Amino acid sequence: MQYQAVVRKFGPAEEVVAIERAELAPLSRDQVRVRLLARSINPSDIITISGAYAGRTTLPFVPGFEAFGVVEECGEEVHGLLPGMRVLPVRSAGGWQEFKDTDPSWCLRVPDALSDFEAATSYVNPMTAWLMLHRKIGLRPGMRIAINAAASSIGSILIGMANAAGVEPVAIVRSEQSRARLSGRLEAVILDMADGDLAAGLAGLHGLDAVLDCVGGARASTLADALKSGGHFVHYGLLSGESIPPSFWASHPDVAFSYFHLREWVHSEAMSEVQRAYAEVAAQIAAKVIATDVREVFPLEKVGDALRAALPFRTGGKVLLV
């Protein structure tokens, strides 16, 4: 038997996620069973639970895209993994349970240099940040980039990774409290609290090479105004709840616009390439180039309390299930 957090209908996570007890099915010959030790609560989990991706999500399901554990058992046809190995099973949900049976090729190897909590926060945000910087915009010394929601968990990771490459970003935040949480070397900080603040803050910062946007809405156009011709605009989140307006593209025909979703990249790449990218990320965590703060920790059985503590998402660290 094991505990599982199960979603049987779409809706607000605090209302539709419930703990259940379930029998462990016999392990398939070609799969591994991972005993999960620590799990992150991420916006991508909450969006999926809400039903935003109902077309590709079958009810009931166990949420959780980021979970760390150790191999408990290997099927007879499994090679390359052994019981006790530290892994992150990716490419599918199912992290909010005690055990997850999965394809062994989908298990990223976690180095011993990472603690359990570091491992449990080493995938979604760090991989997204690393891929956007190095695969999307080709980060190199001397580039000028802007990051909004810069005091968020992923914002701090982007700043750390950029600094490691010799780049000092422009950080955009929405409150004095967020500005106080910023760390790292920055070209400038823009406090965007009211209409007009962002445009005024960017007035002397035109000629940016790239913008990394996780907010969306009308401010996307203001950010794009600061890009040089051919500059990259990477959109990877919608914290404002508002889509980028259609006028954005008509008014910025010379911007290299792209979306980034980690799930799509992972599903389109060979797992050997995913493992190589993860090894780069894990090395930066081990070297303390980047870090994720953990705000609160709850046992899996208290997932309701954990969700109430995590939502709405804000700066100040991750909430984990252990």
N, C-alpha and C positions, 0 to 999 in steps of 0.2 A: 504494500500500500504506500501511497505517497500523497502529499498535499499538492494541489494545483489551484492556481487562480484562474477561474474559467469565466468567459464571456458567452452568454447564451442569447443575448440580444444587444444590438448596438445602442449606444447612448452615452451619457456622461459617465466617465470611468468610476467616479465615487459611488454611482448608483447601480452599475451593471456588472462590476467585477465582484465575484464571490469565491470564497475558498471552498473547495470540495475535496473529498478523499476519493482516490481512484486506484484500481488495481494496476500493477505493472504488467504490461503484456510481455509475452516471451520475446526475447531479443532476436531480431532477424540475423541471419548468417552474415549479411554484408553490412551491418551497422555496428556503431559503438553506443554504449550507454554512458552518458556523462552525468556525474553527480555534481549538481550545480551548487556553488557556495556563496556567490554574491551576484546581485543583479541591479542594474540601473533602471530608473524610471525616466524615460525620455519623451519629448513631445511627439516623436514618431509613434510611440506606443499609444498615447492618448488619442491621436488622430485616427489610428486604425480602429481603436475601440469605439470611437464615435460613429463609425460607419462611413467615413469619407472614402474608404477604398472597398466598399461593400462588394463591388464587382469582382474583386480578386481575393476576398476573404470569406471563407466558409464557416458558418456557425455550427456548433459551438467551437471556440478555439481558446488556446492558452496564449496570452500576450507575452511580450518581452523579446526585444530584438538584441539586447546586449546583456549577456550573462556569462560568467566565468565559472569553470569547474575543473574537475579532474576526471579522467577516464576511469569508469567503474568496471566496465566489462567490454570485451570485444567479441563480435561474432566470429564464427569459424573461418570466414573468408576474408577477414580484415587483416591487412598487413601495414606496417609502418607506425601503428599506434599500439601502446601497451598500457595496461592498468597503472594508474598513478600519474600519467602524463598530464600536464597542465594545458588546458585548451579553452578556446572561445568557439563554441558552435555557432556558425553564422548562416546567412542566406535564408533564414526562416524565423518566424516567431516561435514561442514556446519556452522562453526563459523563465517565466514565473511559475516554476514547478520545481520539485526536488530532483527529478531525473529527466533527462532529455535523450531520446534515442535519435540518432542522426547518421547521415552519410559521413564516413571518416574523412573524406576529401574536403568536407566543409568545416573541419575543425582547424582553426588557426593555432599554431603552437605558441604558447605564452612563455617567455623566458623567466627563469628563476629570479632574475633581478627585480621583477615587478612584484609588489605585494598583491594580496588578493583584491584589495579595494582598488589599487591602481589597475589591475587587470580588468576588473569589472567596469571601469570607465575608460578603457583604452581603445575602444572600437568606434562607436558612433561619431562622437565629436572629433577626436584626434584624426581619424581616417578621413572624415569629411574635410577638415581643415588642410591636411597634408595634400590631399588630391586636388583641392581647389587651387592651392598655392603653386604646386609643382606640376600638375598635369593640365590645369585649365589656363592659368595665366603665365606659367613659366617663370616663376619668381627668380630674380637675380639681384645682386647688389646694386644699389642705386635706384631701384624702382620706387615709385611713389604710389601708395595704395591707401584706400580708405575702407574702414570697417565700421559698420553700425552695430548697435547693441554690443558695444565693445567691452562692457563689463560683465557680459554673460560668460558661462563656462566656455563656450566655443570661441567667444571673442578673446578671452585671455589666452587661449591656445593659439589662435591666429597671430596674436601679437608676439608670443614667445617664439613661434616658428619663424615669423618674419624677422625678428631680431637676430635669430641664429643665422639667417641668410644675409645679414647686413642691411636690412630694410627697417625703417622706422615709420610705422603707419600713422595715418590720421585716424584718431579714435572719435567716434560719435556716440554720445550717451544722452539719456533723457532725464537725468536727475543729478543733483549734487551728491547723493549717496552713491550713485553708480560711479561718478567721477572719482570719489574717494577710494573706490575699490580698484581702480586701474593700476596696473603695474607694467613695467617694461619701458623700453625707450620709444618715445612717440615724437613724430614731427609736430603734431598739434592735437589739441583736444577741443571738440566742439560740443557745447552743451545745447541740445536741441529740445527745449522745453515748450516753445510756443511757435506759432506760424511766423516765418521769417527768420528764425534763429539759424536754421541750417543754411539757407542761402547766404546770410550775413557771414557765417563762420567759414563758408567755402569761398567767399569772395576773393581772397588773396591766395587761394590754393589751386587754381586751375592748372591744367596740364597733368592730371593724375593718369597713371598708367592703368589702374584697375580699381574697381569698386566691388566689394564683397557685401551683398545686401541680403539680410534675413528679415527685413521689415516689410518691404513692399509698399503699396499705396502710392499716393501722389508724390511723396518725398523721393521716390525713385527717379523721377524726372530731374529734380533738383540735384541729386547726386550725379546723374549722368551729365548734367551741364558742366561739371568740373573735370570731365574726362578729356584727354587729348584725342584728336582724331584717330580712330582705330583702337582706342582704349577698350579694355575688357570690362563688361558689366556682368558679374556672376550673381544670379539670384537663387538663393537656396532656402528661403524660409518666408513666412508670412505672419510675423508677430503682430502686425497691425490689424490682421484680419481682413485687409483690403487688397484686392488684386492691383497689379500695376496697370494704370489706365491705358486704353488703346492708343491714346495720343502719344505715349512714350516713344513708340517706334517711328511714327511719322516725324517727330521733332528731333530724333537722334538717329538718322540713317547711317551715320558713320561709326556707330558704336558696335563693338563685337559683343553681342548679347548672347548669354547662354544660361540654361538652368543647370543646377547640379542636385542630384538625389543619389545618396550613397547606395541605396538598394538597387537602382538601375545599373550603376557601375559594377557592383559586385556580381549581379546576375549576367552581365554581358562579358565579363572577363574570365579567363582561365583561373582556377584557384591558385595555381602556381604564381601568377602575377599578383593576386590578392595577398598571398602570403608574403611576397617580396615587399609590397607596400606596407603591410602591417609590421614587418621587421624594422623598416625605417622608422615608423611611428613609435614602436616599442623602445627602440634605441634612444629616441629623444626623451621618452618618459623616464627611462632608466638613468639617463644623464641629467635629469632635472631641468632640461630645457623647457619642458611644459609640465603642467600638473593640473589635476582637477580636484577642487575642494569637495569634501564630503560633508554635508550639513547635518544629516540625520540618518540613522540606521534603524530598520525595523525588521523583526522576523517575518518570514513569508506569510505566516498565518495572520499577521496583522496588516495585510495589504490595504485594507480600507483606511486604517490610520495613516499608513504611508502615503496614500494618494491624497488624503486631506492635507498632509504636511507639504506635499510636493506641488499642489495646484492652488492657484495658478502659478505657472513657472515664473521664477524671478531670479535675480542674481543672488549669490550667497552660497552656492554649492549644490551638489547632487543629493538626492535621497536614494538610499540603497535598500534592497530587500536581501536579507541573509538567512 
